Amino acid sequence: MGVFVICRRCNQKVYLEVRTKTELAPLFTVRCPFCSLEHTYRQFEATEEHWDFTCSVCNGRFFIRNPPPRLVRCPHCSSRIEIDYSGRLYVLERSQPPVPAPGARPVAGAIVGSLLGGVVAGPIGALLGMIAGGAIGASAEYLEARED
């Protein structure tokens, strides 16, 4: 499992021989094994398959690219976790949850953005700062959750 494109004729997933989208050329040609259509795709049309989990120790979200079963370390608290075939998590080695806890970045970003926007531009600035700060915090949380 990994990176795939959707065939334009038969709508089947066509898996590619790469681990990430960044390994693909900006334009590449793929022949569908199902209907034999050969078509050129752009890099952004490829999709990376991943599985999404939440650590039972720190409640931090993380992703894996290869299908379960797997042994992983939580990117937030470094706990060793076993993921079975059905997607259940078993904690093998528990670590301390980090401070601040995962999920705090969007809230902290919204608070800081609201304060800065309120100082600079009043109530409207506070609202816009809260939205922008929360979005930046959520993006940072998502980027930290990526794990291979």
C-alpha positions as CSV (number, residue, x, y, z in Angstrom):
1,M,0.0,0.0,0.0
2,G,1.2,3.5,-0.5
3,V,0.7,6.0,-3.4
4,F,-2.0,5.6,-6.0
5,V,-3.8,7.4,-8.8
6,I,-7.4,6.8,-9.9
7,C,-7.8,5.5,-13.5
8,R,-9.7,8.0,-15.7
9,R,-11.6,5.3,-17.5
10,C,-12.5,2.6,-15.0
11,N,-12.1,4.5,-11.7
12,Q,-9.8,1.8,-10.1
13,K,-6.9,2.5,-7.8
14,V,-3.6,2.1,-9.6
15,Y,-0.8,1.7,-7.1
16,L,2.6,3.2,-8.0
17,E,6.1,1.9,-7.1
18,V,7.0,4.8,-4.8
19,R,6.7,5.4,-1.0
20,T,5.7,9.1,-1.1
21,K,4.3,11.6,-3.7
22,T,7.5,13.6,-3.6
23,E,9.3,10.8,-5.3
24,L,7.1,11.2,-8.4
25,A,8.0,13.4,-11.3
26,P,5.8,16.5,-11.9
27,L,4.3,14.7,-14.9
28,F,4.3,10.9,-15.2
29,T,2.5,8.3,-17.3
30,V,0.7,5.2,-15.9
31,R,-0.9,2.3,-17.7
32,C,-4.0,0.9,-15.8
33,P,-3.7,-2.8,-15.2
34,F,-7.4,-3.2,-15.3
35,C,-8.5,-1.4,-18.5
36,S,-5.1,-0.8,-20.2
37,L,-5.6,2.9,-20.5
38,E,-2.3,4.8,-20.5
39,H,-2.7,8.3,-19.2
40,T,-0.4,11.2,-18.0
41,Y,-1.0,12.4,-14.4
42,R,0.4,15.3,-12.4
43,Q,2.1,14.8,-9.0
44,F,-0.8,16.4,-7.1
45,E,-3.3,13.9,-8.5
46,A,-1.6,11.0,-6.7
47,T,-2.9,10.1,-3.2
48,E,-0.8,8.8,-0.3
49,E,-2.7,6.1,1.7
50,H,-2.2,6.3,5.4
51,W,-3.9,5.0,8.6
52,D,-4.9,7.4,11.4
53,F,-4.7,6.5,15.1
54,T,-4.9,8.2,18.5
55,C,-2.4,7.3,21.2
56,S,-4.1,5.9,24.2
57,V,-1.4,7.3,26.5
58,C,-1.3,11.0,25.5
59,N,-4.4,11.2,23.2
60,G,-2.1,12.5,20.4
61,R,-3.0,11.8,16.8
62,F,-0.5,10.0,14.6
63,F,-0.4,8.3,11.1
64,I,1.3,5.3,9.7
65,R,1.9,4.6,6.0
66,N,2.2,0.8,6.0
67,P,-0.8,-1.3,7.0
68,P,-1.2,-2.9,10.4
69,P,0.0,-4.9,12.2
70,R,2.9,-2.8,13.3
71,L,5.0,-1.7,16.2
72,V,5.3,2.1,16.4
73,R,6.4,4.8,18.8
74,C,4.0,7.7,19.5
75,P,5.6,10.8,18.0
76,H,4.3,12.8,21.0
77,C,5.1,10.8,24.1
78,S,7.4,8.0,22.7
79,S,5.3,5.2,24.1
80,R,5.8,1.8,22.3
81,I,2.5,0.8,20.8
82,E,1.4,-2.4,19.0
83,I,-1.3,-2.1,16.3
84,D,-3.0,-5.4,15.5
85,Y,-4.8,-6.4,12.2
86,S,-8.1,-4.9,13.4
87,G,-6.6,-1.5,14.3
88,R,-6.7,-2.0,18.1
89,L,-3.8,-0.4,20.0
90,Y,-1.9,-2.1,22.8
91,V,0.6,-0.1,24.9
92,L,3.7,-2.1,25.4
93,E,5.8,0.6,27.0
94,R,4.2,3.6,28.6
95,S,6.0,7.0,28.6
96,Q,5.0,10.3,30.2
97,P,2.6,12.5,28.2
98,P,4.3,15.7,27.0
99,V,3.6,19.1,28.3
100,P,1.7,20.8,26.7
101,A,-0.6,17.9,25.8
102,P,-1.2,17.1,22.1
103,G,-4.2,19.0,20.8
104,A,-3.2,22.2,22.8
105,R,-1.6,23.9,19.8
106,P,-4.9,25.0,18.0
107,V,-6.3,26.3,21.3
108,A,-3.0,28.1,22.2
109,G,-2.8,29.5,18.7
110,A,-6.3,30.8,18.8
111,I,-5.7,32.5,22.2
112,V,-2.5,34.2,21.1
113,G,-3.9,35.2,17.8
114,S,-7.0,36.7,19.5
115,L,-4.9,38.7,21.9
116,L,-2.5,40.0,19.2
117,G,-5.4,40.8,16.9
118,G,-7.3,42.5,19.7
119,V,-4.4,44.7,20.5
120,V,-3.7,45.6,16.9
121,A,-7.2,46.0,15.4
122,G,-9.8,45.7,18.2
123,P,-12.7,43.2,18.2
124,I,-12.6,42.4,14.5
125,G,-8.8,41.9,14.7
126,A,-9.4,39.6,17.7
127,L,-11.8,37.5,15.8
128,L,-9.6,37.2,12.7
129,G,-6.5,36.6,14.9
130,M,-8.4,33.8,16.7
131,I,-9.3,32.1,13.4
132,A,-5.8,32.5,11.9
133,G,-4.0,31.4,15.1
134,G,-6.2,28.4,15.5
135,A,-5.6,27.4,11.9
136,I,-1.8,27.7,12.3
137,G,-1.9,25.7,15.5
138,A,-4.0,23.0,13.9
139,S,-1.6,22.8,10.9
140,A,1.4,22.5,13.3
141,E,-0.4,19.7,15.1
142,Y,-1.1,17.8,11.9
143,L,2.5,18.2,10.7
144,E,3.8,16.8,14.0
145,A,1.5,13.8,13.8
146,R,3.0,12.5,10.6
147,E,5.0,9.4,11.2
148,D,6.3,6.6,9.0
